[in-house]
Amino acid sequence: MKRASYIACGLLSIAVSAALVVSEPAASKKDVVAHPLLFQDFPTPQIVEDMPNGESPQAGPTLLRTQLAVNRDISIFASYVRDFASLEARFNDNSEFSLVLAPSNAAISSLSSKPWEFPTPVSNDHNTPEEEKDRIARHNVMSFIAHHLNLVRSGDENDATSKDRILSTDDDEFHLLAESGDDLIVKRQSVESPDDKVFTVTIGSSDQESPIVVNVTQVKQVDNGAIWVLDGSLSRP
């Protein structure tokens, strides 16, 4: 049961498991609200023991997939990502660049609802089939992940500019587009900042009445992207 696995992820937030990858068919295409790359259809669920076209988890990680697997501060978010084979393959591909804005375990645990419980409520009605409940839970997790990704597409000039800005330290403020469609405003603080928070990320305009603003507390750059660890979630109930 998919919901049971998400619950287990929350209870075991410190555990890191990367030896086995379990994948299953994604939700139907009519439910997809973010970029289709995230949620392609895949074959019957299977256990994959070897990572495709990339490296296995190891000391001194150089790819996103490995860094996600070994960073204990974001193990809950990483467990959600592992449920989608298309992302797993992309994060293990050295030719694909991605920015992962990963909420910390503490940030996810502080939400009033679990990521698999919103934006679409999971019914407690006993007349609702378990398969439907699991489908909704999976789609909610898709949405949560999409709010925390910026995927750079090869050949796209705008995306190439985004990649340069992500890796650069020159721009004090710039915009990124999350896979959910959200406009993310990134503001850099001094690297010598005493609270050790080098970026803030705001959804939409900071002039809004109650904008979502989070701090980036860790920056991990790897060969095929970067991981920014957030002290808050960009998607909330």
Secondary structure as a PSIPRED ss2 file (coil, helix, strand):
# PSIPRED VFORMAT (PSIPRED V4.0)

   1 M C   1.000  0.000  0.000
   2 K H   0.000  1.000  0.000
   3 R H   0.000  1.000  0.000
   4 A H   0.000  1.000  0.000
   5 S H   0.000  1.000  0.000
   6 Y H   0.000  1.000  0.000
   7 I H   0.000  1.000  0.000
   8 A H   0.000  1.000  0.000
   9 C H   0.000  1.000  0.000
  10 G H   0.000  1.000  0.000
  11 L H   0.000  1.000  0.000
  12 L C   1.000  0.000  0.000
  13 S C   1.000  0.000  0.000
  14 I C   1.000  0.000  0.000
  15 A C   1.000  0.000  0.000
  16 V C   1.000  0.000  0.000
  17 S C   1.000  0.000  0.000
  18 A C   1.000  0.000  0.000
  19 A C   1.000  0.000  0.000
  20 L C   1.000  0.000  0.000
  21 V E   0.000  0.000  1.000
  22 V E   0.000  0.000  1.000
  23 S E   0.000  0.000  1.000
  24 E C   1.000  0.000  0.000
  25 P C   1.000  0.000  0.000
  26 A C   1.000  0.000  0.000
  27 A C   1.000  0.000  0.000
  28 S C   1.000  0.000  0.000
  29 K H   0.000  1.000  0.000
  30 K H   0.000  1.000  0.000
  31 D H   0.000  1.000  0.000
  32 V C   1.000  0.000  0.000
  33 V C   1.000  0.000  0.000
  34 A C   1.000  0.000  0.000
  35 H C   1.000  0.000  0.000
  36 P H   0.000  1.000  0.000
  37 L H   0.000  1.000  0.000
  38 L H   0.000  1.000  0.000
  39 F H   0.000  1.000  0.000
  40 Q C   1.000  0.000  0.000
  41 D C   1.000  0.000  0.000
  42 F C   1.000  0.000  0.000
  43 P C   1.000  0.000  0.000
  44 T C   1.000  0.000  0.000
  45 P C   1.000  0.000  0.000
  46 Q E   0.000  0.000  1.000
  47 I E   0.000  0.000  1.000
  48 V E   0.000  0.000  1.000
  49 E C   1.000  0.000  0.000
  50 D C   1.000  0.000  0.000
  51 M C   1.000  0.000  0.000
  52 P C   1.000  0.000  0.000
  53 N C   1.000  0.000  0.000
  54 G C   1.000  0.000  0.000
  55 E C   1.000  0.000  0.000
  56 S C   1.000  0.000  0.000
  57 P C   1.000  0.000  0.000
  58 Q C   1.000  0.000  0.000
  59 A C   1.000  0.000  0.000
  60 G C   1.000  0.000  0.000
  61 P C   1.000  0.000  0.000
  62 T C   1.000  0.000  0.000
  63 L C   1.000  0.000  0.000
  64 L H   0.000  1.000  0.000
  65 R H   0.000  1.000  0.000
  66 T H   0.000  1.000  0.000
  67 Q H   0.000  1.000  0.000
  68 L H   0.000  1.000  0.000
  69 A H   0.000  1.000  0.000
  70 V H   0.000  1.000  0.000
  71 N C   1.000  0.000  0.000
  72 R H   0.000  1.000  0.000
  73 D H   0.000  1.000  0.000
  74 I H   0.000  1.000  0.000
  75 S H   0.000  1.000  0.000
  76 I H   0.000  1.000  0.000
  77 F H   0.000  1.000  0.000
  78 A H   0.000  1.000  0.000
  79 S H   0.000  1.000  0.000
  80 Y H   0.000  1.000  0.000
  81 V H   0.000  1.000  0.000
  82 R C   1.000  0.000  0.000
  83 D C   1.000  0.000  0.000
  84 F C   1.000  0.000  0.000
  85 A H   0.000  1.000  0.000
  86 S H   0.000  1.000  0.000
  87 L H   0.000  1.000  0.000
  88 E H   0.000  1.000  0.000
  89 A H   0.000  1.000  0.000
  90 R H   0.000  1.000  0.000
  91 F H   0.000  1.000  0.000
  92 N C   1.000  0.000  0.000
  93 D C   1.000  0.000  0.000
  94 N C   1.000  0.000  0.000
  95 S C   1.000  0.000  0.000
  96 E C   1.000  0.000  0.000
  97 F C   1.000  0.000  0.000
  98 S E   0.000  0.000  1.000
  99 L E   0.000  0.000  1.000
 100 V E   0.000  0.000  1.000
 101 L E   0.000  0.000  1.000
 102 A E   0.000  0.000  1.000
 103 P E   0.000  0.000  1.000
 104 S C   1.000  0.000  0.000
 105 N H   0.000  1.000  0.000
 106 A H   0.000  1.000  0.000
 107 A H   0.000  1.000  0.000
 108 I H   0.000  1.000  0.000
 109 S H   0.000  1.000  0.000
 110 S C   1.000  0.000  0.000
 111 L C   1.000  0.000  0.000
 112 S C   1.000  0.000  0.000
 113 S C   1.000  0.000  0.000
 114 K C   1.000  0.000  0.000
 115 P H   0.000  1.000  0.000
 116 W H   0.000  1.000  0.000
 117 E H   0.000  1.000  0.000
 118 F C   1.000  0.000  0.000
 119 P C   1.000  0.000  0.000
 120 T C   1.000  0.000  0.000
 121 P C   1.000  0.000  0.000
 122 V C   1.000  0.000  0.000
 123 S C   1.000  0.000  0.000
 124 N C   1.000  0.000  0.000
 125 D C   1.000  0.000  0.000
 126 H C   1.000  0.000  0.000
 127 N C   1.000  0.000  0.000
 128 T C   1.000  0.000  0.000
 129 P C   1.000  0.000  0.000
 130 E H   0.000  1.000  0.000
 131 E H   0.000  1.000  0.000
 132 E H   0.000  1.000  0.000
 133 K H   0.000  1.000  0.000
 134 D H   0.000  1.000  0.000
 135 R H   0.000  1.000  0.000
 136 I H   0.000  1.000  0.000
 137 A H   0.000  1.000  0.000
 138 R H   0.000  1.000  0.000
 139 H H   0.000  1.000  0.000
 140 N H   0.000  1.000  0.000
 141 V H   0.000  1.000  0.000
 142 M H   0.000  1.000  0.000
 143 S H   0.000  1.000  0.000
 144 F H   0.000  1.000  0.000
 145 I H   0.000  1.000  0.000
 146 A H   0.000  1.000  0.000
 147 H C   1.000  0.000  0.000
 148 H C   1.000  0.000  0.000
 149 L E   0.000  0.000  1.000
 150 N E   0.000  0.000  1.000
 151 L E   0.000  0.000  1.000
 152 V C   1.000  0.000  0.000
 153 R C   1.000  0.000  0.000
 154 S C   1.000  0.000  0.000
 155 G C   1.000  0.000  0.000
 156 D C   1.000  0.000  0.000
 157 E H   0.000  1.000  0.000
 158 N H   0.000  1.000  0.000
 159 D H   0.000  1.000  0.000
 160 A H   0.000  1.000  0.000
 161 T H   0.000  1.000  0.000
 162 S H   0.000  1.000  0.000
 163 K H   0.000  1.000  0.000
 164 D H   0.000  1.000  0.000
 165 R H   0.000  1.000  0.000
 166 I H   0.000  1.000  0.000
 167 L H   0.000  1.000  0.000
 168 S C   1.000  0.000  0.000
 169 T C   1.000  0.000  0.000
 170 D C   1.000  0.000  0.000
 171 D C   1.000  0.000  0.000
 172 D C   1.000  0.000  0.000
 173 E E   0.000  0.000  1.000
 174 F E   0.000  0.000  1.000
 175 H E   0.000  0.000  1.000
 176 L E   0.000  0.000  1.000
 177 L E   0.000  0.000  1.000
 178 A C   1.000  0.000  0.000
 179 E C   1.000  0.000  0.000
 180 S C   1.000  0.000  0.000
 181 G C   1.000  0.000  0.000
 182 D C   1.000  0.000  0.000
 183 D E   0.000  0.000  1.000
 184 L E   0.000  0.000  1.000
 185 I E   0.000  0.000  1.000
 186 V E   0.000  0.000  1.000
 187 K E   0.000  0.000  1.000
 188 R E   0.000  0.000  1.000
 189 Q C   1.000  0.000  0.000
 190 S C   1.000  0.000  0.000
 191 V C   1.000  0.000  0.000
 192 E C   1.000  0.000  0.000
 193 S C   1.000  0.000  0.000
 194 P C   1.000  0.000  0.000
 195 D C   1.000  0.000  0.000
 196 D C   1.000  0.000  0.000
 197 K C   1.000  0.000  0.000
 198 V C   1.000  0.000  0.000
 199 F E   0.000  0.000  1.000
 200 T E   0.000  0.000  1.000
 201 V E   0.000  0.000  1.000
 202 T E   0.000  0.000  1.000
 203 I E   0.000  0.000  1.000
 204 G C   1.000  0.000  0.000
 205 S C   1.000  0.000  0.000
 206 S C   1.000  0.000  0.000
 207 D C   1.000  0.000  0.000
 208 Q C   1.000  0.000  0.000
 209 E C   1.000  0.000  0.000
 210 S C   1.000  0.000  0.000
 211 P C   1.000  0.000  0.000
 212 I C   1.000  0.000  0.000
 213 V E   0.000  0.000  1.000
 214 V E   0.000  0.000  1.000
 215 N E   0.000  0.000  1.000
 216 V E   0.000  0.000  1.000
 217 T E   0.000  0.000  1.000
 218 Q E   0.000  0.000  1.000
 219 V E   0.000  0.000  1.000
 220 K E   0.000  0.000  1.000
 221 Q E   0.000  0.000  1.000
 222 V E   0.000  0.000  1.000
 223 D C   1.000  0.000  0.000
 224 N C   1.000  0.000  0.000
 225 G E   0.000  0.000  1.000
 226 A E   0.000  0.000  1.000
 227 I E   0.000  0.000  1.000
 228 W E   0.000  0.000  1.000
 229 V E   0.000  0.000  1.000
 230 L E   0.000  0.000  1.000
 231 D C   1.000  0.000  0.000
 232 G C   1.000  0.000  0.000
 233 S C   1.000  0.000  0.000
 234 L C   1.000  0.000  0.000
 235 S C   1.000  0.000  0.000
 236 R C   1.000  0.000  0.000
 237 P C   1.000  0.000  0.000
